[in-house]
Amino acid sequence: PYRYLIYLNPLTFIVNHFRRVALWGQLPDWGEFVAITLLTSLVCMFGYIWFMKSKKTFGDVV
């Protein structure tokens, strides 16, 4: 019932793709791979933009 929570972990997709290739000899699902890559890129860009905007006060918070 809580299987969907596992997929919130970004490493789940990397591990599943590795297992699919290494253990079962199958090609990874390229659509899923592209979707995760795009999502990761968006999160990184958002984090960079947020950090650059809060850079002046970031040291005070940390």
N, C-alpha and C positions, 0 to 999 in steps of 0.2 A: 504493500500500500504506500510505502514511502520511497519507492524507486525513483520518482521524479525529483526528489531532493538530491539524489546522487548526481543528476545531470546539471545541477547548479554549480558543481565543482568544475572549473575549466580543464583540469587535468584528466577528467573522465574521458573526454573525447580523444586526447592524445594517447592515453593508455589503451582505449578501445581500438584505435587505429593501429597502434603498434601490435596488439594482440592479433588483430585480423590479418596483418601481414606476416608476422613472425610465426605464429602458431598454426594458423589455418591456411596460409598461403593464398589469401585473397587480396585483391586490390582494395585500397581504402575507398570509402564513399566520397568522391570528389566534391559533390554538392555540399555535403556536410562540412568537409574540410574548408571549402571556400567561405561558407557561412560563418564558421567559427573564426577564420582568419579576418574576415571583415568586421565581425563583432569585436574581436580583440583590438584591431586597429582603431576602431571608433572609441573604445574605452581608453586606449593609450592617448589618443588625440585630446579627448575630453580631460583626462588627467593632466596632460601637459598644459593645456589652456588654463585650467583651474589653478595649477601651480604657478604659472607665470603671472596670473592676476593677483594671487595672494602671496607672492614672493616677499613683498616688503614686510608683511606682518607674520609671515610663517615662522620665523625664528622666535618671535614672542610667544607664540602658541606652543611650540615644541619646547 
